[in-house]
Amino acid sequence: MTDALVVITALEKSFGAGPPAIQNLTTTIKPGQVTGLVGPDGAGKTTLMRLMAALLKPSAGRIETCGFDTVARAADIRDVIGYMPQRFGLYEDLTVLENLTLYADLRGVLGQARTDTFERLLAFTDLARFTGRLAGALSGGMKQKLGLACAMLRSPRLLLLDEPSVGVDPISRRELWRMVYALIAEGVGVVWSTAYLDEAENCAEVIVMNGGRVLYQGDPKAMTATMAGRVFHARGAGAERREALARALTRPDIVDGVLQGEAIRLVTAEGAPAPQPENLGAAAPVEIVAAAPRFEDAFVALLGGQAKHALSVAARAPMDDSGALPVEARALTRRFGDFTAADSITFQIKRGEIFGLLGPNGAGKSTTFKMMCGLLRPTEGTALVDGLDLYKASSAARGRLGYMAQKFSLYGDLSVRQNLEFFAGAYGLSGARRREAVARVVEAFDLKPHLDENAGGLPLGFKQRLALSAAIMHEPPVLFLDEPTSGVDPLTRREFWATINAMVGRGVTVMVTTHFMDEAEYCDRIALIYRGRAIAVGTPEALQARVRSPEIPAPTLEDAFVALVEESDKPRAAA
């Protein structure tokens, strides 16, 4: 195809003695559109992007990018593409303008061309107001915009974006997509790798990869359409919905299932009949109705569905209820100089409830979360765990909670076993109690095959298991999760949340921050934080109902998120 931006023929890429990262891959990337690259962790997406960018050499086969062979003409390719890596690759101790200047020097953009390019990109990304701000002080969305600006310094024919929206709130994600569509209108071709499968539906074409192979390439809507008649909502299970979901997932005729607000979303095996209410085992009457399929349903089904093993954490005895509220924020306020990051935030979380803390980047969500975990002292107000003030009885209160950080925070140079032993000791476990605790989480999270591996070299899904294991070794009644599945593929997310749901069934209380709106629907209630205040608190359905209108008759949770933030801004704009 002469009009293809990238032509890949019989491509192979291996690293050492393990299985190939890319296996016998033949495909093309078309110009003038967004091509989505999706697949589970380790599918080969990043490796493929780096091969297209001539940053890696094929082990076998051939790639032509923008008409140039990636081995013979690598320098020519780098002049006509832009590449934005998965992790923020800029210099956090340089300002926005200094980062742009450095990359302009590296790309040979000089003189009047540099002045004109900077002016255009700063306007395009809305970063002109922040040229003097350090990159490390930018919000997640602004960092991604700066990375995009640096990738576009040479007006590329092909733009490679490796998971550009990981850790970015829904409003910033929509802004990134608007910018990308503007580039498409100018004739730029874009390859967008993503862990957010709702984003795949924005692409003209998707390439679904697994194990270094292409499983599907084509229109995402056509792939979604293959699931017609196989997706259902079960409503009415109420407080039993987590147990009902776990039972449904043990059945061979159910290949996928997640919570969607108060409903259970179920996907049946090909050719299987609709699920029956009695199969869910709920005491309350359950109604099962057909639901519109979405791309994620087709993706999970294509990969073989959810794993059927049940983690033994579900078999532990129920938590004792002390009678006190497990988590309570009373007028929490935090100021940094003249800036108020959190302003009189109040909420209560009940026993065995999952409570989501959502908000745009820079809105005060992380500040609130850190105060609730005891990581940041409030200027005013009180944070309580099981009735204990985190700052007056800090040792006792912290012994009642488990904490899983956003970024992998265990010791990468220690083995899995050594990490577990260390954290058992840190929580005051010794002797038989320590041995029992380590054995319990090893069994519950299927860590035995990896006990002697260094934690830093684990696949991302097993890193998440290990981090969660360390957080719950002392069996805390309260668990704080800070964006626990950021950048994790849908199958790994489902496994992670099956574990959380089992713990909640025992009475564990969970507070979680997330930018995945489908994940937010797993929560019983949500607080939406914006400009340092809680602008809405309620169930996912209640927040969606607040923004329902003739223009948006069936709002998604993302629609509700954006509309409630915009509604909060209206009085400020009028003033």
C-alpha positions as CSV (number, residue, x, y, z in Angstrom):
1,M,0.0,0.0,0.0
2,T,1.6,3.2,-1.1
3,D,-0.7,5.4,1.0
4,A,0.2,3.6,4.3
5,L,2.2,5.5,6.8
6,V,3.7,2.3,8.3
7,V,4.1,-1.0,6.5
8,I,5.1,-3.9,8.8
9,T,6.0,-7.3,7.2
10,A,6.7,-10.6,9.1
11,L,8.0,-8.6,12.1
12,E,9.7,-10.4,15.0
13,K,11.3,-9.0,18.1
14,S,12.9,-10.9,20.9
15,F,14.7,-9.9,24.1
16,G,17.0,-12.6,25.4
17,A,15.8,-16.2,25.9
18,G,12.2,-15.5,26.8
19,P,9.2,-15.7,24.4
20,P,9.2,-13.1,21.5
21,A,7.7,-9.7,22.3
22,I,6.5,-9.5,18.7
23,Q,5.7,-12.6,16.7
24,N,5.3,-12.8,12.9
25,L,3.3,-9.5,12.8
26,T,2.2,-8.1,9.4
27,T,0.0,-5.0,9.3
28,T,-0.3,-1.4,8.1
29,I,-1.0,2.0,9.7
30,K,-3.1,4.4,7.6
31,P,-2.6,8.2,7.4
32,G,-5.2,10.8,8.3
33,Q,-6.8,8.9,11.2
34,V,-6.3,7.7,14.8
35,T,-5.3,4.0,15.0
36,G,-5.8,2.6,18.5
37,L,-3.3,0.0,19.9
38,V,-4.9,-2.0,22.6
39,G,-4.0,-5.2,24.5
40,P,-3.2,-6.6,28.0
41,D,0.1,-5.9,29.8
42,G,3.0,-7.5,28.0
43,A,1.1,-7.7,24.7
44,G,3.9,-5.9,22.8
45,K,2.3,-2.5,22.3
46,T,5.2,-0.4,23.6
47,T,7.8,-2.6,21.8
48,L,5.8,-2.1,18.5
49,M,5.8,1.6,18.9
50,R,9.5,1.8,19.6
51,L,10.1,-0.3,16.5
52,M,8.0,2.0,14.4
53,A,10.0,5.0,15.8
54,A,13.3,3.3,14.8
55,L,14.3,3.2,18.5
56,L,14.6,-0.6,18.3
57,K,15.8,-2.9,15.5
58,P,13.7,-5.9,14.4
59,S,15.0,-9.4,15.2
60,A,13.5,-10.4,11.8
61,G,11.1,-8.9,9.3
62,R,10.9,-5.3,8.1
63,I,9.2,-2.0,9.0
64,E,8.9,1.1,6.7
65,T,7.8,4.2,8.6
66,C,6.8,7.2,6.4
67,G,8.5,5.4,3.5
68,F,11.8,4.9,5.2
69,D,13.3,1.5,6.4
70,T,13.7,1.7,10.2
71,V,17.1,0.1,10.1
72,A,18.7,1.8,7.0
73,R,17.0,5.2,7.4
74,A,16.5,5.7,11.1
75,A,17.7,9.3,11.1
76,D,15.2,10.2,8.4
77,I,12.3,8.7,10.3
78,R,13.1,10.8,13.4
79,D,12.7,13.9,11.3
80,V,9.2,13.1,10.3
81,I,7.6,11.5,13.4
82,G,6.7,12.6,16.9
83,Y,7.0,10.1,19.8
84,M,5.5,10.5,23.2
85,P,6.7,7.7,25.6
86,Q,4.5,6.0,28.2
87,R,6.1,7.6,31.2
88,F,6.6,11.4,31.5
89,G,9.9,11.8,29.7
90,L,10.5,15.5,30.2
91,Y,12.7,17.2,32.8
92,E,10.7,18.0,36.0
93,D,13.3,20.5,37.3
94,L,13.0,22.6,34.1
95,T,10.1,25.0,33.3
96,V,7.6,24.5,30.5
97,L,9.6,26.9,28.3
98,E,12.9,25.4,29.2
99,N,11.7,21.9,28.2
100,L,10.4,23.2,24.9
101,T,13.7,25.0,24.3
102,L,15.7,21.9,25.0
103,Y,13.7,19.8,22.7
104,A,13.8,22.4,20.0
105,D,17.6,22.4,20.3
106,L,17.6,18.6,19.9
107,R,15.3,18.7,16.9
108,G,17.1,21.6,15.2
109,V,14.2,24.0,15.4
110,L,15.9,27.5,15.3
111,G,15.3,31.2,14.7
112,Q,12.0,32.5,13.6
113,A,10.7,28.9,13.0
114,R,11.2,28.3,16.7
115,T,9.4,31.5,17.7
116,D,6.5,30.7,15.5
117,T,6.4,27.0,16.6
118,F,6.4,27.9,20.3
119,E,3.6,30.4,19.8
120,R,1.5,27.9,17.9
121,L,2.1,25.0,20.3
122,L,1.6,27.0,23.5
123,A,-1.7,28.3,22.1
124,F,-2.7,24.8,20.9
125,T,-2.1,23.2,24.3
126,D,-3.2,26.2,26.4
127,L,0.2,26.2,28.2
128,A,1.0,29.9,27.4
129,R,0.0,30.9,30.9
130,F,2.4,28.3,32.5
131,T,5.7,28.8,30.6
132,G,7.5,29.7,33.9
133,R,6.1,26.7,35.9
134,L,8.4,23.7,36.6
135,A,7.3,20.7,34.7
136,G,7.3,18.7,38.0
137,A,4.7,21.1,39.4
138,L,2.2,20.6,36.5
139,S,-1.0,18.5,36.9
140,G,-1.1,15.1,35.2
141,G,-3.1,16.6,32.3
142,M,-0.8,19.5,31.8
143,K,2.3,17.2,31.8
144,Q,0.7,15.2,29.0
145,K,0.0,18.4,27.0
146,L,3.6,19.5,27.4
147,G,4.8,16.0,26.3
148,L,2.5,16.4,23.3
149,A,3.9,19.8,22.5
150,C,7.5,18.5,22.6
151,A,6.6,15.6,20.3
152,M,5.1,18.0,17.7
153,L,8.0,20.5,17.4
154,R,8.7,19.3,13.9
155,S,5.1,19.1,12.6
156,P,5.2,15.3,12.3
157,R,3.6,13.2,9.6
158,L,3.1,10.4,12.2
159,L,2.5,10.9,15.9
160,L,3.1,7.9,18.2
161,L,1.4,8.3,21.6
162,D,2.1,5.6,24.2
163,E,-0.7,5.6,26.7
164,P,-0.9,9.4,26.8
165,S,-3.9,9.6,29.1
166,V,-2.9,7.3,32.0
167,G,-3.4,9.1,35.3
168,V,-5.3,11.9,33.5
169,D,-8.8,13.0,34.6
170,P,-11.8,12.8,32.2
171,I,-11.8,16.5,31.4
172,S,-8.1,16.5,30.4
173,R,-8.6,13.3,28.4
174,R,-11.3,15.0,26.4
175,E,-9.0,18.0,25.8
176,L,-6.2,15.6,24.6
177,W,-8.6,14.0,22.2
178,R,-9.8,17.4,20.8
179,M,-6.2,18.3,20.2
180,V,-5.5,15.0,18.4
181,Y,-8.6,15.4,16.2
182,A,-7.3,18.8,15.3
183,L,-4.1,17.2,14.1
184,I,-6.0,14.6,12.1
185,A,-7.8,17.5,10.3
186,E,-4.3,18.8,9.3
187,G,-3.4,15.3,7.8
188,V,-1.3,13.9,10.7
189,G,-1.6,10.2,11.3
190,V,-1.8,9.1,15.0
191,V,-1.2,5.8,16.7
192,W,-2.7,5.9,20.2
193,S,-1.9,3.1,22.7
194,T,-4.4,3.0,25.5
195,A,-5.5,1.1,28.6
196,Y,-8.8,3.0,28.6
197,L,-11.0,0.9,26.3
198,D,-13.7,3.6,26.0
199,E,-10.9,5.5,24.1
200,A,-10.6,2.8,21.6
201,E,-14.1,3.6,20.5
202,N,-12.8,7.1,19.5
203,C,-10.4,5.5,17.0
204,A,-11.1,5.0,13.3
205,E,-9.3,1.6,13.5
206,V,-8.0,-0.5,16.3
207,I,-5.3,-3.1,16.5
208,V,-5.9,-5.6,19.3
209,M,-2.7,-7.4,20.4
210,N,-1.9,-10.2,22.7
211,G,1.4,-12.1,23.1
212,G,3.0,-10.1,20.4
213,R,0.3,-11.1,17.8
214,V,-2.6,-9.2,16.2
215,L,-5.9,-10.7,17.2
216,Y,-8.1,-8.1,15.4
217,Q,-7.6,-5.1,13.2
218,G,-10.5,-3.0,12.0
219,D,-13.4,-0.7,13.0
220,P,-13.9,-0.8,16.8
221,K,-17.7,-0.5,16.2
222,A,-17.6,-3.7,14.1
223,M,-15.8,-5.5,16.9
224,T,-18.3,-4.2,19.5
225,A,-21.2,-5.3,17.2
226,T,-20.1,-9.0,17.5
227,M,-21.3,-8.9,21.1
228,A,-25.0,-8.1,20.2
229,G,-27.3,-10.3,22.4
230,R,-24.6,-11.4,24.8
231,V,-24.6,-8.5,27.3
232,F,-27.1,-8.1,30.2
233,H,-27.8,-6.1,33.3
234,A,-28.9,-7.8,36.5
235,R,-30.8,-5.3,38.7
236,G,-32.2,-5.7,42.2
237,A,-29.5,-7.6,44.1
238,G,-28.8,-4.6,46.2
239,A,-26.3,-5.2,49.0
240,E,-25.8,-8.8,47.7
241,R,-24.6,-7.7,44.3
242,R,-20.9,-8.4,45.0
243,E,-21.6,-11.9,46.1
244,A,-24.0,-12.4,43.2
245,L,-21.3,-11.3,40.8
246,A,-18.7,-13.7,42.3
247,R,-21.2,-16.6,41.9
248,A,-22.0,-15.6,38.3
249,L,-18.3,-15.6,37.4
250,T,-17.8,-19.2,38.4
251,R,-20.3,-20.3,35.7
252,P,-18.9,-21.5,32.4
253,D,-21.7,-19.6,30.5
254,I,-20.5,-16.2,31.9
255,V,-17.2,-14.9,30.4
256,D,-17.2,-11.5,32.0
257,G,-18.9,-9.6,34.7
258,V,-18.4,-6.3,36.5
259,L,-20.4,-4.0,38.8
260,Q,-22.0,-1.0,37.0
261,G,-23.4,1.1,39.8
262,E,-26.3,-0.8,41.3
263,A,-26.4,-3.2,38.4
264,I,-24.3,-6.3,37.6
265,R,-23.1,-6.3,34.0
266,L,-22.8,-9.8,32.6
267,V,-21.4,-11.1,29.3
268,T,-22.3,-14.6,28.2
269,A,-20.3,-17.1,26.2
270,E,-21.0,-17.3,22.5
271,G,-24.2,-19.2,21.9
272,A,-25.1,-19.3,25.6
273,P,-28.7,-18.4,26.7
274,A,-29.4,-15.2,28.8
275,P,-28.4,-15.6,32.4
276,Q,-31.3,-16.6,34.8
277,P,-31.9,-14.7,38.1
278,E,-31.8,-17.9,40.2
279,N,-28.2,-18.5,39.0
280,L,-27.1,-15.4,40.9
281,G,-28.3,-16.7,44.3
282,A,-29.5,-13.4,45.6
283,A,-32.3,-13.4,48.2
284,A,-33.9,-10.2,46.6
285,P,-35.8,-10.5,43.3
286,V,-33.4,-9.8,40.4
287,E,-34.4,-8.6,37.0
288,I,-32.2,-9.4,34.0
289,V,-32.5,-7.1,30.9
290,A,-30.5,-6.9,27.7
291,A,-27.8,-4.1,27.6
292,A,-26.0,-2.4,24.8
293,P,-22.6,-3.9,24.2
294,R,-19.4,-1.8,24.5
295,F,-15.9,-2.3,23.1
296,E,-14.6,-3.5,26.5
297,D,-17.1,-6.5,26.4
298,A,-15.7,-7.5,23.0
299,F,-12.1,-7.1,24.1
300,V,-12.4,-9.2,27.2
301,A,-14.3,-11.9,25.3
302,L,-11.7,-11.9,22.6
303,L,-9.0,-12.6,25.2
304,G,-10.9,-15.5,26.6
305,G,-12.8,-13.8,29.4
306,Q,-12.1,-13.5,33.1
307,A,-10.0,-16.1,34.9
308,K,-12.2,-18.5,36.8
309,H,-10.0,-19.1,39.9
310,A,-11.3,-17.6,43.2
311,L,-8.9,-16.0,45.6
312,S,-9.0,-17.5,49.1
313,V,-9.1,-14.1,50.7
314,A,-12.9,-14.4,50.4
315,A,-12.9,-17.2,52.9
316,R,-11.6,-15.2,55.9
317,A,-14.0,-14.5,58.8
318,P,-16.1,-11.4,58.8
319,M,-14.6,-8.2,60.4
320,D,-15.7,-7.3,63.8
321,D,-17.8,-4.1,63.9
322,S,-16.6,-1.7,66.6
323,G,-19.7,0.4,66.1
324,A,-17.7,3.5,65.2
325,L,-17.8,4.9,61.6
326,P,-14.8,3.3,59.8
327,V,-13.8,6.6,58.1
328,E,-14.9,10.1,58.7
329,A,-13.7,13.5,57.4
330,R,-14.8,16.5,59.5
331,A,-14.3,19.9,57.8
332,L,-10.9,18.9,56.5
333,T,-8.9,21.9,55.4
334,R,-5.4,22.2,54.1
335,R,-3.6,25.4,53.1
336,F,-0.2,25.8,51.4
337,G,0.6,29.5,52.1
338,D,-2.2,31.5,50.6
339,F,-3.5,28.6,48.5
340,T,-6.3,26.4,49.9
341,A,-6.0,23.0,48.4
342,A,-8.8,21.4,50.5
343,D,-11.6,23.5,51.9
344,S,-13.8,22.1,54.7
345,I,-14.4,18.7,53.2
346,T,-16.8,16.5,55.1
347,F,-18.0,12.9,54.5
348,Q,-18.6,9.6,56.3
349,I,-18.0,6.1,55.0
350,K,-20.0,3.1,56.4
351,R,-18.7,-0.3,57.3
352,G,-18.2,-2.6,54.2
353,E,-18.6,0.3,51.7
354,I,-16.4,1.3,48.8
355,F,-16.2,5.1,48.6
356,G,-14.6,6.7,45.6
357,L,-12.8,10.0,45.7
358,L,-12.9,11.6,42.2
359,G,-11.8,14.9,40.8
360,P,-9.8,16.6,38.0
361,N,-6.0,16.8,38.3
362,G,-5.1,19.5,40.7
363,A,-8.6,19.8,42.3
364,G,-7.6,18.7,45.8
365,K,-8.4,15.0,45.6
366,S,-4.9,13.8,46.4
367,T,-4.5,16.3,49.2
368,T,-7.8,15.1,50.8
369,F,-6.7,11.5,50.3
370,K,-3.3,12.1,51.9
371,M,-4.9,13.7,55.0
372,M,-7.3,10.8,55.4
373,C,-4.3,8.3,55.2
374,G,-2.3,10.3,57.8
375,L,0.3,11.3,55.2
376,L,-0.5,15.0,55.4
377,R,-1.5,17.0,58.5
378,P,-4.7,19.1,58.0
379,T,-4.5,22.8,58.7
380,E,-8.0,22.5,60.2
381,G,-10.5,19.7,60.7
382,T,-10.3,16.1,61.7
383,A,-9.6,12.8,60.0
384,L,-10.9,9.7,61.9
385,V,-10.3,6.0,61.3
386,D,-12.6,3.7,63.4
387,G,-13.3,6.7,65.6
388,L,-9.5,7.4,66.2
389,D,-8.1,10.8,65.3
390,L,-5.2,10.1,62.9
391,Y,-3.2,13.0,64.5
392,K,-3.9,12.4,68.2
393,A,-3.8,8.6,68.3
394,S,-1.7,8.2,65.2
395,S,-0.1,4.8,66.0
396,A,-3.4,3.1,67.0
397,A,-5.3,4.7,64.0
398,R,-2.7,3.7,61.5
399,G,-2.7,0.2,62.8
400,R,-6.4,0.1,61.7
401,L,-5.7,1.0,58.0
402,G,-3.9,-0.4,55.0
403,Y,-2.5,1.9,52.3
404,M,-1.6,1.1,48.7
405,A,0.2,3.9,46.9
406,Q,-0.4,5.1,43.3
407,K,3.1,4.2,42.2
408,F,4.7,0.8,43.1
409,S,6.3,1.7,46.4
410,L,7.8,-1.6,47.5
411,Y,11.5,-2.6,47.3
412,G,12.3,-3.5,43.7
413,D,15.7,-5.0,44.7
414,L,14.2,-7.3,47.3
415,S,12.4,-10.6,46.4
416,V,8.7,-11.0,46.8
417,R,9.3,-13.1,49.9
418,Q,11.7,-10.5,51.4
419,N,9.2,-7.7,50.8
420,L,6.4,-9.6,52.5
421,E,8.7,-10.4,55.5
422,F,9.7,-6.8,55.8
423,F,6.2,-5.4,55.7
424,A,5.0,-8.0,58.2
425,G,7.7,-6.8,60.6
426,A,6.8,-3.2,59.9
427,Y,3.2,-3.9,61.0
428,G,4.5,-5.5,64.2
429,L,3.8,-9.1,63.2
430,S,6.4,-11.6,64.6
431,G,6.8,-15.3,65.2
432,A,3.9,-17.5,64.3
433,R,1.7,-14.5,63.4
434,R,4.2,-13.3,60.8
435,R,4.5,-16.8,59.3
436,E,0.8,-17.1,59.1
437,A,0.3,-13.7,57.6
438,V,2.9,-14.3,54.9
439,A,1.5,-17.7,54.1
440,R,-2.1,-16.4,53.9
441,V,-1.4,-13.6,51.3
442,V,0.9,-15.9,49.3
443,E,-1.9,-18.3,48.9
444,A,-4.6,-15.7,48.5
445,F,-2.8,-13.8,45.7
446,D,-1.1,-16.8,44.0
447,L,2.4,-15.4,44.7
448,K,4.2,-18.8,45.3
449,P,5.7,-19.1,41.8
450,H,7.3,-15.6,42.2
451,L,8.5,-15.7,45.8
452,D,12.2,-15.6,44.9
453,E,11.9,-13.1,42.0
454,N,12.9,-9.5,42.6
455,A,9.8,-7.3,43.0
456,G,11.0,-4.7,40.5
457,G,11.0,-7.3,37.7
458,L,7.5,-8.6,38.2
459,P,4.8,-8.1,35.5
460,L,2.6,-5.1,36.4
461,G,-0.4,-7.3,37.4
462,F,1.8,-9.2,40.0
463,K,3.2,-5.9,41.3
464,Q,-0.3,-4.8,42.0
465,R,-1.0,-8.1,43.8
466,L,2.2,-7.8,45.9
467,A,1.5,-4.2,46.8
468,L,-2.1,-5.1,47.9
469,S,-0.7,-8.1,49.8
470,A,1.7,-5.9,51.8
471,A,-1.1,-3.4,52.6
472,I,-3.5,-6.0,54.1
473,M,-1.1,-8.4,55.9
474,H,-2.2,-7.1,59.3
475,E,-5.9,-7.5,58.2
476,P,-6.9,-3.9,58.5
477,P,-10.6,-3.0,58.7
478,V,-10.0,0.1,56.5
479,L,-8.1,0.1,53.2
480,F,-7.0,3.2,51.2
481,L,-6.2,2.7,47.5
482,D,-4.6,5.6,45.5
483,E,-5.3,5.0,41.8
484,P,-4.5,1.3,42.3
485,T,-4.9,0.2,38.7
486,S,-3.5,3.2,36.8
487,G,-2.1,1.9,33.5
488,V,-3.3,-1.7,34.2
489,D,-5.1,-3.6,31.5
490,P,-8.8,-4.6,31.9
491,L,-8.2,-8.3,32.8
492,T,-5.8,-7.4,35.5
493,R,-8.2,-4.7,36.8
494,R,-11.0,-7.3,37.0
495,E,-8.8,-9.7,39.0
496,F,-7.8,-6.9,41.4
497,W,-11.4,-5.8,42.0
498,A,-12.6,-9.4,42.5
499,T,-10.2,-9.4,45.5
500,I,-11.4,-6.1,46.8
501,N,-15.0,-7.2,46.4
502,A,-14.3,-10.3,48.5
503,M,-12.7,-8.2,51.2
504,V,-15.6,-5.8,51.2
505,G,-17.9,-8.8,51.7
506,R,-16.1,-9.5,55.0
507,G,-16.8,-5.9,56.2
508,V,-13.6,-4.2,55.0
509,T,-14.1,-0.5,54.2
510,V,-12.4,0.9,51.1
511,M,-11.7,4.4,50.0
512,V,-10.3,4.6,46.5
513,T,-9.1,7.3,44.0
514,T,-9.4,6.6,40.3
515,H,-9.5,8.2,36.8
516,F,-11.2,5.1,35.3
517,M,-14.9,6.1,35.2
518,D,-16.0,2.4,34.7
519,E,-14.0,1.6,37.8
520,A,-15.7,4.4,39.7
521,E,-19.0,2.6,39.0
522,Y,-17.7,-0.2,41.3
523,C,-18.1,2.2,44.2
524,D,-21.2,2.4,46.5
525,R,-20.8,6.2,46.8
526,I,-18.6,8.9,45.3
527,A,-17.4,12.3,46.4
528,L,-16.5,14.6,43.5
529,I,-13.7,17.1,44.6
530,Y,-13.3,20.3,42.6
531,R,-11.4,23.5,43.5
532,G,-10.8,22.1,47.0
533,R,-14.4,21.4,47.8
534,A,-16.7,18.4,47.7
535,I,-19.2,19.5,45.0
536,A,-21.2,16.3,44.9
537,V,-21.5,13.2,47.1
538,G,-23.8,10.3,46.2
539,T,-24.2,6.9,44.4
540,P,-23.1,6.7,40.8
541,E,-26.7,6.6,39.7
542,A,-27.6,9.7,41.8
543,L,-24.8,11.7,40.2
544,Q,-25.8,10.5,36.7
545,A,-29.5,11.5,37.5
546,R,-28.4,15.0,38.5
547,V,-27.2,15.8,34.9
548,R,-29.8,13.9,32.9
549,S,-31.4,16.2,30.3
550,P,-32.9,16.1,26.9
551,E,-29.4,16.7,25.5
552,I,-28.0,13.8,27.6
553,P,-30.9,11.4,28.2
554,A,-28.6,8.5,29.3
555,P,-25.5,10.1,30.8
556,T,-22.4,8.0,31.6
557,L,-20.5,8.6,34.8
558,E,-17.9,10.5,32.7
559,D,-20.7,12.7,31.4
560,A,-21.8,13.4,35.0
561,F,-18.2,14.1,36.1
562,V,-17.7,16.7,33.3
563,A,-21.2,18.3,33.7
564,L,-21.0,18.7,37.5
565,V,-17.6,20.3,37.2
566,E,-18.9,22.7,34.5
567,E,-22.0,23.4,36.6
568,S,-19.7,24.3,39.6
569,D,-17.8,26.8,37.4
570,K,-20.9,28.7,36.3
571,P,-21.3,30.9,39.4
572,R,-17.5,31.7,39.2
573,A,-17.9,32.7,35.5
574,A,-20.9,34.9,36.2
575,A,-19.0,36.7,39.0
